[in-house]
Amino acid sequence: MKVQYPLFSQVALAQDLPEYNLKRGNVATIVEHYPMPEGEEDGYSLEGFDLPHVTIEVPASQIIPTAQWQQEEMILTKLRQLSGARLLQLQDYLDFLLQKEESEHQSRLKSST
């Protein structure tokens, strides 16, 4: 099932949009939703960004909830405070967690068939 953002909710950009001089994390309001057929990505019209009278259309993958953006920024702030040695340890631990996640996902797929 597709994630649908409610109209007039605020979202943050997941990537830079250099053609509009917008950066990852800029916040806007959803003013329109364009549902697409299964297998295709929904689209959204965004307004705000301190750009009056400008509406920007983006695919769903281009936006994230503002709460998720704030959480990611808090994590990045903490990462920037770690020493190089701690960053290497963290990278190893993240690799371990990702492998575990993939293994659990594969197990769920096998048990559902």
N, CA, C and O atoms as a printed pandas DataFrame, in Angstrom:
     atom_number atom_name residue_name chain_id  residue_number  x_coord  y_coord  z_coord
0              1         N          MET        A               1    0.837   -1.183    0.000
1              2        CA          MET        A               1    0.000    0.000    0.000
2              3         C          MET        A               1    0.885    1.251    0.000
3              4         O          MET        A               1    1.900    1.308    0.694
4              5         N          LYS        A               2    0.487    2.237   -0.781
5              6        CA          LYS        A               2    1.251    3.474   -0.881
6              7         C          LYS        A               2    1.013    4.351    0.331
7              8         O          LYS        A               2   -0.084    4.377    0.889
8              9         N          VAL        A               3    2.055    5.074    0.737
9             10        CA          VAL        A               3    1.905    6.076    1.788
10            11         C          VAL        A               3    1.320    7.311    1.122
11            12         O          VAL        A               3    1.840    7.788    0.114
12            13         N          GLN        A               4    0.249    7.819    1.684
13            14        CA          GLN        A               4   -0.329    9.041    1.148
14            15         C          GLN        A               4   -0.245   10.119    2.217
15            16         O          GLN        A               4   -0.691    9.925    3.347
16            17         N          TYR        A               5    0.322   11.236    1.855
17            18        CA          TYR        A               5    0.408   12.360    2.764
18            19         C          TYR        A               5   -0.902   13.138    2.689
19            20         O          TYR        A               5   -1.419   13.361    1.594
20            21         N          PRO        A               6   -1.446   13.553    3.823
21            22        CA          PRO        A               6   -2.688   14.320    3.790
22            23         C          PRO        A               6   -2.488   15.711    3.185
23            24         O          PRO        A               6   -1.423   16.316    3.310
24            25         N          LEU        A               7   -3.536   16.197    2.528
25            26        CA          LEU        A               7   -3.489   17.550    2.002
26            27         C          LEU        A               7   -3.253   18.543    3.134
27            28         O          LEU        A               7   -3.741   18.361    4.249
28            29         N          PHE        A               8   -2.516   19.572    2.837
29            30        CA          PHE        A               8   -2.190   20.671    3.743
30            31         C          PHE        A               8   -1.271   20.258    4.897
31            32         O          PHE        A               8   -1.082   21.016    5.848
32            33         N          SER        A               9   -0.697   19.042    4.803
33            34        CA          SER        A               9    0.313   18.677    5.790
34            35         C          SER        A               9    1.655   19.226    5.324
35            36         O          SER        A               9    1.871   19.457    4.134
36            37         N          GLN        A              10    2.545   19.429    6.280
37            38        CA          GLN        A              10    3.871   19.922    5.944
38            39         C          GLN        A              10    4.827   18.755    5.774
39            40         O          GLN        A              10    4.795   17.784    6.530
40            41         N          VAL        A              11    5.678   18.873    4.764
41            42        CA          VAL        A              11    6.686   17.858    4.469
42            43         C          VAL        A              11    8.008   18.560    4.183
43            44         O          VAL        A              11    8.055   19.758    3.901
44            45         N          ALA        A              12    9.068   17.783    4.264
45            46        CA          ALA        A              12   10.403   18.298    3.948
46            47         C          ALA        A              12   10.892   17.645    2.666
47            48         O          ALA        A              12   10.525   16.511    2.358
48            49         N          LEU        A              13   11.712   18.355    1.931
49            50        CA          LEU        A              13   12.308   17.778    0.730
50            51         C          LEU        A              13   13.331   16.718    1.116
51            52         O          LEU        A              13   14.121   16.916    2.039
52            53         N          ALA        A              14   13.314   15.607    0.415
53            54        CA          ALA        A              14   14.264   14.527    0.668
54            55         C          ALA        A              14   15.564   14.743   -0.102
55            56         O          ALA        A              14   16.588   14.141    0.221
56            57         N          GLN        A              15   15.523   15.603   -1.122
57            58        CA          GLN        A              15   16.700   15.874   -1.952
58            59         C          GLN        A              15   16.694   17.340   -2.356
59            60         O          GLN        A              15   15.665   18.012   -2.294
60            61         N          ASP        A              16   17.858   17.821   -2.770
61            62        CA          ASP        A              16   17.943   19.183   -3.301
62            63         C          ASP        A              16   17.163   19.287   -4.604
63            64         O          ASP        A              16   17.065   18.321   -5.361
64            65         N          LEU        A              17   16.609   20.467   -4.857
65            66        CA          LEU        A              17   16.000   20.799   -6.146
66            67         C          LEU        A              17   16.716   22.044   -6.668
67            68         O          LEU        A              17   16.210   23.158   -6.532
68            69         N          PRO        A              18   17.903   21.852   -7.270
69            70        CA          PRO        A              18   18.706   23.006   -7.666
70            71         C          PRO        A              18   18.008   23.938   -8.651
71            72         O          PRO        A              18   18.277   25.139   -8.657
72            73         N          GLU        A              19   17.121   23.405   -9.479
73            74        CA          GLU        A              19   16.437   24.258  -10.448
74            75         C          GLU        A              19   15.546   25.301   -9.783
75            76         O          GLU        A              19   15.172   26.295  -10.406
76            77         N          TYR        A              20   15.206   25.069   -8.498
77            78        CA          TYR        A              20   14.407   26.038   -7.728
78            79         C          TYR        A              20   15.213   26.654   -6.571
79            80         O          TYR        A              20   14.664   27.388   -5.751
80            81         N          ASN        A              21   16.503   26.352   -6.514
81            82        CA          ASN        A              21   17.359   26.787   -5.401
82            83         C          ASN        A              21   16.820   26.302   -4.060
83            84         O          ASN        A              21   16.889   27.018   -3.062
84            85         N          LEU        A              22   16.287   25.090   -4.042
85            86        CA          LEU        A              22   15.754   24.491   -2.814
86            87         C          LEU        A              22   16.693   23.386   -2.356
87            88         O          LEU        A              22   17.296   22.685   -3.169
88            89         N          LYS        A              23   16.805   23.242   -1.050
89            90        CA          LYS        A              23   17.718   22.267   -0.446
90            91         C          LYS        A              23   16.947   21.194    0.300
91            92         O          LYS        A              23   15.809   21.390    0.726
92            93         N          ARG        A              24   17.607   20.050    0.442
93            94        CA          ARG        A              24   17.064   18.967    1.260
94            95         C          ARG        A              24   16.715   19.546    2.629
95            96         O          ARG        A              24   17.516   20.249    3.245
96            97         N          GLY        A              25   15.502   19.236    3.091
97            98        CA          GLY        A              25   15.071   19.720    4.391
98            99         C          GLY        A              25   14.185   20.944    4.334
99           100         O          GLY        A              25   13.526   21.274    5.320
100          101         N          ASN        A              26   14.154   21.639    3.177
101          102        CA          ASN        A              26   13.220   22.760    3.057
102          103         C          ASN        A              26   11.801   22.244    3.243
103          104         O          ASN        A              26   11.456   21.166    2.759
104          105         N          VAL        A              27   10.981   23.017    3.946
105          106        CA          VAL        A              27    9.625   22.586    4.310
106          107         C          VAL        A              27    8.602   23.299    3.432
107          108         O          VAL        A              27    8.736   24.485    3.131
108          109         N          ALA        A              28    7.574   22.546    3.028
109          110        CA          ALA        A              28    6.470   23.092    2.235
110          111         C          ALA        A              28    5.173   22.416    2.661
111          112         O          ALA        A              28    5.170   21.498    3.481
112          113         N          THR        A              29    4.082   22.887    2.089
113          114        CA          THR        A              29    2.755   22.352    2.379
114          115         C          THR        A              29    2.212   21.643    1.143
115          116         O          THR        A              29    2.309   22.159    0.030
116          117         N          ILE        A              30    1.648   20.474    1.344
117          118        CA          ILE        A              30    1.029   19.726    0.244
118          119         C          ILE        A              30   -0.315   20.363   -0.086
119          120         O          ILE        A              30   -1.168   20.527    0.785
120          121         N          VAL        A              31   -0.491   20.718   -1.354
121          122        CA          VAL        A              31   -1.750   21.329   -1.774
122          123         C          VAL        A              31   -2.518   20.474   -2.771
123          124         O          VAL        A              31   -3.682   20.753   -3.059
124          125         N          GLU        A              32   -1.877   19.431   -3.302
125          126        CA          GLU        A              32   -2.562   18.550   -4.244
126          127         C          GLU        A              32   -1.865   17.200   -4.250
127          128         O          GLU        A              32   -0.649   17.113   -4.085
128          129         N          HIS        A              33   -2.656   16.144   -4.444
129          130        CA          HIS        A              33   -2.147   14.776   -4.519
130          131         C          HIS        A              33   -2.577   14.195   -5.855
131          132         O          HIS        A              33   -3.732   14.338   -6.255
132          133         N          TYR        A              34   -1.651   13.539   -6.549
133          134        CA          TYR        A              34   -1.937   12.918   -7.841
134          135         C          TYR        A              34   -1.737   11.414   -7.726
135          136         O          TYR        A              34   -0.624   10.920   -7.906
136          137         N          PRO        A              35   -2.820   10.672   -7.424
137          138        CA          PRO        A              35   -2.673    9.220   -7.324
138          139         C          PRO        A              35   -2.347    8.619   -8.694
139          140         O          PRO        A              35   -2.882    9.036   -9.721
140          141         N          MET        A              36   -1.468    7.645   -8.675
141          142        CA          MET        A              36   -1.061    6.975   -9.907
142          143         C          MET        A              36   -1.449    5.502   -9.822
143          144         O          MET        A              36   -1.692    4.984   -8.732
144          145         N          PRO        A              37   -1.508    4.827  -10.970
145          146        CA          PRO        A              37   -1.820    3.395  -10.960
146          147         C          PRO        A              37   -0.770    2.606  -10.189
147          148         O          PRO        A              37    0.356    3.067   -9.997
148          149         N          GLU        A              38   -1.150    1.427   -9.755
149          150        CA          GLU        A              38   -0.242    0.544   -9.020
150          151         C          GLU        A              38    1.064    0.386   -9.788
151          152         O          GLU        A              38    1.055    0.178  -11.001
152          153         N          GLY        A              39    2.169    0.485   -9.090
153          154        CA          GLY        A              39    3.473    0.350   -9.714
154          155         C          GLY        A              39    4.093    1.672  -10.133
155          156         O          GLY        A              39    5.272    1.722  -10.483
156          157         N          GLU        A              40    3.310    2.743  -10.100
157          158        CA          GLU        A              40    3.824    4.068  -10.431
158          159         C          GLU        A              40    3.806    4.944   -9.184
159          160         O          GLU        A              40    3.007    4.729   -8.272
160          161         N          GLU        A              41    4.670    5.906   -9.156
161          162        CA          GLU        A              41    4.823    6.756   -7.983
162          163         C          GLU        A              41    3.813    7.909   -8.002
163          164         O          GLU        A              41    3.660    8.601   -9.009
164          165         N          ASP        A              42    3.127    8.101   -6.868
165          166        CA          ASP        A              42    2.209    9.233   -6.734
166          167         C          ASP        A              42    2.980   10.538   -6.823
167          168         O          ASP        A              42    4.191   10.578   -6.606
168          169         N          GLY        A              43    2.260   11.606   -7.146
169          170        CA          GLY        A              43    2.865   12.925   -7.203
170          171         C          GLY        A              43    2.158   13.876   -6.254
171          172         O          GLY        A              43    1.032   13.627   -5.824
172          173         N          TYR        A              44    2.835   14.969   -5.935
173          174        CA          TYR        A              44    2.289   15.977   -5.031
174          175         C          TYR        A              44    2.655   17.366   -5.533
175          176         O          TYR        A              44    3.724   17.571   -6.108
176          177         N          SER        A              45    1.755   18.314   -5.309
177          178        CA          SER        A              45    2.054   19.722   -5.531
178          179         C          SER        A              45    2.339   20.348   -4.179
179          180         O          SER        A              45    1.596   20.154   -3.217
180          181         N          LEU        A              46    3.424   21.100   -4.123
181          182        CA          LEU        A              46    3.866   21.728   -2.875
182          183         C          LEU        A              46    3.890   23.239   -3.035
183          184         O          LEU        A              46    4.237   23.768   -4.091
184          185         N          GLU        A              47    3.518   23.910   -1.972
185          186        CA          GLU        A              47    3.634   25.371   -1.925
186          187         C          GLU        A              47    4.320   25.749   -0.624
187          188         O          GLU        A              47    4.333   24.983    0.340
188          189         N          GLY        A              48    4.878   26.923   -0.619
189          190        CA          GLY        A              48    5.598   27.392    0.558
190          191         C          GLY        A              48    7.018   27.710    0.172
191          192         O          GLY        A              48    7.250   28.440   -0.792
192          193         N          PHE        A              49    7.964   27.183    0.900
193          194        CA          PHE        A              49    9.391   27.392    0.633
194          195         C          PHE        A              49    9.747   28.874    0.598
195          196         O          PHE        A              49   10.782   29.240    0.042
196          197         N          ASP        A              50    8.931   29.716    1.167
197          198        CA          ASP        A              50    9.159   31.161    1.100
198          199         C          ASP        A              50    9.168   31.668   -0.337
199          200         O          ASP        A              50    9.809   32.674   -0.643
200          201         N          LEU        A              51    8.454   30.965   -1.217
201          202        CA          LEU        A              51    8.320   31.375   -2.608
202          203         C          LEU        A              51    6.845   31.670   -2.881
203          204         O          LEU        A              51    6.090   30.745   -3.180
204          205         N          PRO        A              52    6.419   32.908   -2.789
205          206        CA          PRO        A              52    5.004   33.221   -2.988
206          207         C          PRO        A              52    4.561   32.913   -4.422
207          208         O          PRO        A              52    5.293   33.154   -5.382
208          209         N          HIS        A              53    3.371   32.386   -4.536
209          210        CA          HIS        A              53    2.733   32.115   -5.827
210          211         C          HIS        A              53    3.484   31.097   -6.672
211          212         O          HIS        A              53    3.370   31.110   -7.897
212          213         N          VAL        A              54    4.250   30.215   -6.038
213          214        CA          VAL        A              54    4.982   29.174   -6.762
214          215         C          VAL        A              54    4.521   27.823   -6.244
215          216         O          VAL        A              54    4.534   27.564   -5.040
216          217         N          THR        A              55    4.110   26.959   -7.180
217          218        CA          THR        A              55    3.731   25.590   -6.855
218          219         C          THR        A              55    4.711   24.661   -7.560
219          220         O          THR        A              55    4.985   24.815   -8.750
220          221         N          ILE        A              56    5.233   23.699   -6.810
221          222        CA          ILE        A              56    6.214   22.767   -7.356
222          223         C          ILE        A              56    5.627   21.359   -7.288
223          224         O          ILE        A              56    5.105   20.946   -6.253
224          225         N          GLU        A              57    5.717   20.630   -8.395
225          226        CA          GLU        A              57    5.247   19.246   -8.429
226          227         C          GLU        A              57    6.439   18.314   -8.239
227          228         O          GLU        A              57    7.483   18.469   -8.872
228          229         N          VAL        A              58    6.250   17.326   -7.336
229          230        CA          VAL        A              58    7.316   16.378   -7.037
230          231         C          VAL        A              58    6.740   14.968   -6.913
231          232         O          VAL        A              58    5.561   14.808   -6.597
232          233         N          PRO        A              59    7.565   13.943   -7.159
233          234        CA          PRO        A              59    7.129   12.573   -6.878
234          235         C          PRO        A              59    7.165   12.318   -5.372
235          236         O          PRO        A              59    7.855   13.015   -4.628
236          237         N          ALA        A              60    6.419   11.318   -4.941
237          238        CA          ALA        A              60    6.326   10.995   -3.508
238          239         C          ALA        A              60    7.695   10.727   -2.891
239          240         O          ALA        A              60    7.910   11.046   -1.721
240          241         N          SER        A              61    8.617   10.154   -3.643
241          242        CA          SER        A              61    9.943    9.840   -3.100
242          243         C          SER        A              61   10.761   11.085   -2.795
243          244         O          SER        A              61   11.799   10.995   -2.139
244          245         N          GLN        A              62   10.312   12.238   -3.257
245          246        CA          GLN        A              62   11.045   13.486   -3.068
246          247         C          GLN        A              62   10.717   14.161   -1.737
247          248         O          GLN        A              62   11.377   15.129   -1.361
248          249         N          ILE        A              63    9.700   13.662   -1.016
249          250        CA          ILE        A              63    9.295   14.307    0.228
250          251         C          ILE        A              63    9.286   13.311    1.383
251          252         O          ILE        A              63    9.106   12.109    1.189
252          253         N          ILE        A              64    9.484   13.846    2.594
253          254        CA          ILE        A              64    9.416   13.038    3.808
254          255         C          ILE        A              64    8.667   13.838    4.870
255          256         O          ILE        A              64    8.649   15.068    4.822
256          257         N          PRO        A              65    8.055   13.151    5.819
257          258        CA          PRO        A              65    7.388   13.875    6.908
258          259         C          PRO        A              65    8.395   14.750    7.660
259          260         O          PRO        A              65    9.559   14.377    7.802
260          261         N          THR        A              66    7.952   15.900    8.133
261          262        CA          THR        A              66    8.864   16.806    8.844
262          263         C          THR        A              66    9.419   16.153   10.109
263          264         O          THR        A              66   10.566   16.407   10.475
264          265         N          ALA        A              67    8.634   15.322   10.778
265          266        CA          ALA        A              67    9.130   14.641   11.985
266          267         C          ALA        A              67   10.303   13.717   11.637
267          268         O          ALA        A              67   11.275   13.635   12.388
268          269         N          GLN        A              68   10.211   13.028   10.506
269          270        CA          GLN        A              68   11.309   12.152   10.071
270          271         C          GLN        A              68   12.544   12.991    9.752
271          272         O          GLN        A              68   13.660   12.611   10.107
272          273         N          TRP        A              69   12.355   14.115    9.092
273          274        CA          TRP        A              69   13.469   15.008    8.775
274          275         C          TRP        A              69   14.172   15.462   10.053
275          276         O          TRP        A              69   15.400   15.445   10.136
276          277         N          GLN        A              70   13.378   15.869   11.050
277          278        CA          GLN        A              70   13.958   16.342   12.306
278          279         C          GLN        A              70   14.729   15.229   13.008
279          280         O          GLN        A              70   15.798   15.469   13.570
280          281         N          GLN        A              71   14.188   14.015   12.977
281          282        CA          GLN        A              71   14.867   12.878   13.597
282          283         C          GLN        A              71   16.196   12.591   12.889
283          284         O          GLN        A              71   17.211   12.347   13.542
284          285         N          GLU        A              72   16.184   12.623   11.559
285          286        CA          GLU        A              72   17.413   12.391   10.804
286          287         C          GLU        A              72   18.457   13.456   11.110
287          288         O          GLU        A              72   19.642   13.144   11.233
288          289         N          GLU        A              73   18.032   14.700   11.234
289          290        CA          GLU        A              73   18.969   15.782   11.540
290          291         C          GLU        A              73   19.576   15.612   12.933
291          292         O          GLU        A              73   20.760   15.886   13.128
292          293         N          MET        A              74   18.773   15.161   13.902
293          294        CA          MET        A              74   19.304   14.909   15.248
294          295         C          MET        A              74   20.357   13.812   15.205
295          296         O          MET        A              74   21.393   13.919   15.861
296          297         N          ILE        A              75   20.101   12.766   14.442
297          298        CA          ILE        A              75   21.062   11.669   14.322
298          299         C          ILE        A              75   22.336   12.156   13.645
299          300         O          ILE        A              75   23.435   11.830   14.094
300          301         N          LEU        A              76   22.205   12.930   12.575
301          302        CA          LEU        A              76   23.391   13.450   11.886
302          303         C          LEU        A              76   24.224   14.359   12.785
303          304         O          LEU        A              76   25.453   14.334   12.725
304          305         N          THR        A              77   23.570   15.150   13.605
305          306        CA          THR        A              77   24.284   16.016   14.549
306          307         C          THR        A              77   25.123   15.175   15.506
307          308         O          THR        A              77   26.271   15.509   15.799
308          309         N          LYS        A              78   24.539   14.087   15.987
309          310        CA          LYS        A              78   25.281   13.198   16.884
310          311         C          LYS        A              78   26.429   12.510   16.161
311          312         O          LYS        A              78   27.510   12.349   16.728
312          313         N          LEU        A              79   26.205   12.100   14.910
313          314        CA          LEU        A              79   27.262   11.450   14.134
314          315         C          LEU        A              79   28.466   12.364   13.956
315          316         O          LEU        A              79   29.611   11.918   14.034
316          317         N          ARG        A              80   28.206   13.625   13.720
317          318        CA          ARG        A              80   29.289   14.590   13.501
318          319         C          ARG        A              80   30.154   14.786   14.742
319          320         O          ARG        A              80   31.265   15.307   14.648
320          321         N          GLN        A              81   29.658   14.378   15.889
321          322        CA          GLN        A              81   30.398   14.539   17.138
322          323         C          GLN        A              81   31.280   13.330   17.452
323          324         O          GLN        A              81   32.094   13.388   18.374
324          325         N          LEU        A              82   31.131   12.245   16.706
325          326        CA          LEU        A              82   31.888   11.025   16.979
326          327         C          LEU        A              82   33.294   11.093   16.391
327          328         O          LEU        A              82   33.529   11.735   15.367
328          329         N          SER        A              83   34.213   10.421   17.057
329          330        CA          SER        A              83   35.577   10.305   16.540
330          331         C          SER        A              83   35.585    9.341   15.357
331          332         O          SER        A              83   34.621    8.609   15.133
332          333         N          GLY        A              84   36.678    9.349   14.607
333          334        CA          GLY        A              84   36.815    8.444   13.468
334          335         C          GLY        A              84   36.708    6.986   13.873
335          336         O          GLY        A              84   36.087    6.190   13.169
336          337         N          ALA        A              85   37.313    6.627   15.010
337          338        CA          ALA        A              85   37.266    5.240   15.491
338          339         C          ALA        A              85   35.831    4.836   15.832
339          340         O          ALA        A              85   35.388    3.736   15.501
340          341         N          ARG        A              86   35.118    5.733   16.493
341          342        CA          ARG        A              86   33.712    5.434   16.848
342          343         C          ARG        A              86   32.843    5.341   15.593
343          344         O          ARG        A              86   31.913    4.535   15.540
344          345         N          LEU        A              87   33.139    6.156   14.590
345          346        CA          LEU        A              87   32.375    6.079   13.342
346          347         C          LEU        A              87   32.562    4.721   12.668
347          348         O          LEU        A              87   31.615    4.160   12.116
348          349         N          LEU        A              88   33.779    4.202   12.716
349          350        CA          LEU        A              88   34.034    2.869   12.142
350          351         C          LEU        A              88   33.269    1.791   12.908
351          352         O          LEU        A              88   32.700    0.880   12.307
352          353         N          GLN        A              89   33.259    1.900   14.242
353          354        CA          GLN        A              89   32.494    0.943   15.044
354          355         C          GLN        A              89   31.010    1.036   14.714
355          356         O          GLN        A              89   30.323    0.023   14.582
356          357         N          LEU        A              90   30.540    2.241   14.585
357          358        CA          LEU        A              90   29.121    2.440   14.267
358          359         C          LEU        A              90   28.792    1.869   12.889
359          360         O          LEU        A              90   27.743    1.253   12.704
360          361         N          GLN        A              91   29.682    2.071   11.930
361          362        CA          GLN        A              91   29.460    1.522   10.591
362          363         C          GLN        A              91   29.369    0.002   10.637
363          364         O          GLN        A              91   28.497   -0.583    9.994
364          365         N          ASP        A              92   30.251   -0.641   11.384
365          366        CA          ASP        A              92   30.190   -2.101   11.531
366          367         C          ASP        A              92   28.866   -2.531   12.163
367          368         O          ASP        A              92   28.260   -3.513   11.735
368          369         N          TYR        A              93   28.424   -1.798   13.176
369          370        CA          TYR        A              93   27.173   -2.136   13.853
370          371         C          TYR        A              93   25.980   -1.930   12.913
371          372         O          TYR        A              93   25.049   -2.736   12.908
372          373         N          LEU        A              94   26.004   -0.872   12.132
373          374        CA          LEU        A              94   24.916   -0.639   11.182
374          375         C          LEU        A              94   24.873   -1.736   10.122
375          376         O          LEU        A              94   23.793   -2.182    9.734
376          377         N          ASP        A              95   26.045   -2.173    9.652
377          378        CA          ASP        A              95   26.091   -3.290    8.701
378          379         C          ASP        A              95   25.472   -4.540    9.321
379          380         O          ASP        A              95   24.712   -5.252    8.665
380          381         N          PHE        A              96   25.799   -4.806   10.586
381          382        CA          PHE        A              96   25.222   -5.942   11.304
382          383         C          PHE        A              96   23.703   -5.825   11.368
383          384         O          PHE        A              96   22.994   -6.794   11.095
384          385         N          LEU        A              97   23.199   -4.644   11.727
385          386        CA          LEU        A              97   21.749   -4.446   11.828
386          387         C          LEU        A              97   21.052   -4.616   10.477
387          388         O          LEU        A              97   19.965   -5.187   10.400
388          389         N          LEU        A              98   21.682   -4.120    9.420
389          390        CA          LEU        A              98   21.097   -4.261    8.091
390          391         C          LEU        A              98   21.053   -5.720    7.648
391          392         O          LEU        A              98   20.077   -6.152    7.035
392          393         N          GLN        A              99   22.099   -6.478    7.954
393          394        CA          GLN        A              99   22.104   -7.903    7.632
394          395         C          GLN        A              99   21.008   -8.625    8.407
395          396         O          GLN        A              99   20.309   -9.478    7.860
396          397         N          LYS        A             100   20.866   -8.280    9.679
397          398        CA          LYS        A             100   19.824   -8.880   10.515
398          399         C          LYS        A             100   18.434   -8.538    9.960
399          400         O          LYS        A             100   17.557   -9.400    9.896
400          401         N          GLU        A             101   18.242   -7.289    9.563
401          402        CA          GLU        A             101   16.967   -6.851    8.987
402          403         C          GLU        A             101   16.643   -7.648    7.728
403          404         O          GLU        A             101   15.517   -8.112    7.547
404          405         N          GLU        A             102   17.642   -7.802    6.860
405          406        CA          GLU        A             102   17.448   -8.547    5.618
406          407         C          GLU        A             102   17.138  -10.012    5.908
407          408         O          GLU        A             102   16.275  -10.605    5.261
408          409         N          SER        A             103   17.834  -10.593    6.876
409          410        CA          SER        A             103   17.591  -11.982    7.249
410          411         C          SER        A             103   16.168  -12.172    7.781
411          412         O          SER        A             103   15.489  -13.136    7.428
412          413         N          GLU        A             104   15.729  -11.248    8.628
413          414        CA          GLU        A             104   14.371  -11.325    9.165
414          415         C          GLU        A             104   13.333  -11.141    8.061
415          416         O          GLU        A             104   12.285  -11.788    8.072
416          417         N          HIS        A             105   13.626  -10.264    7.117
417          418        CA          HIS        A             105   12.715  -10.041    5.989
418          419         C          HIS        A             105   12.592  -11.318    5.152
419          420         O          HIS        A             105   11.492  -11.710    4.762
420          421         N          GLN        A             106   13.728  -11.957    4.884
421          422        CA          GLN        A             106   13.715  -13.202    4.117
422          423         C          GLN        A             106   12.945  -14.289    4.862
423          424         O          GLN        A             106   12.213  -15.060    4.240
424          425         N          SER        A             107   13.097  -14.361    6.171
425          426        CA          SER        A             107   12.373  -15.355    6.973
426          427         C          SER        A             107   10.872  -15.126    6.907
427          428         O          SER        A             107   10.097  -16.075    6.788
428          429         N          ARG        A             108   10.462  -13.861    6.986
429          430        CA          ARG        A             108    9.028  -13.541    6.881
430          431         C          ARG        A             108    8.470  -13.929    5.511
431          432         O          ARG        A             108    7.354  -14.439    5.411
432          433         N          LEU        A             109    9.256  -13.685    4.456
433          434        CA          LEU        A             109    8.804  -14.053    3.118
434          435         C          LEU        A             109    8.639  -15.552    2.992
435          436         O          LEU        A             109    7.662  -16.020    2.408
436          437         N          LYS        A             110    9.584  -16.316    3.533
437          438        CA          LYS        A             110    9.512  -17.769    3.460
438          439         C          LYS        A             110    8.336  -18.312    4.246
439          440         O          LYS        A             110    7.682  -19.255    3.800
440          441         N          SER        A             111    8.051  -17.733    5.415
441          442        CA          SER        A             111    6.964  -18.232    6.233
442          443         C          SER        A             111    5.589  -17.843    5.681
443          444         O          SER        A             111    4.586  -18.473    6.017
444          445         N          SER        A             112    5.541  -16.813    4.839
445          446        CA          SER        A             112    4.246  -16.411    4.268
446          447         C          SER        A             112    3.904  -17.177    3.006
447          448         O          SER        A             112    2.789  -17.061    2.499
448          449         N          THR        A             113    4.850  -17.965    2.484
449          450        CA          THR        A             113    4.569  -18.734    1.274
450          451         C          THR        A             113    4.209  -20.151    1.571
451          452         O          THR        A             113    3.945  -20.926    0.653
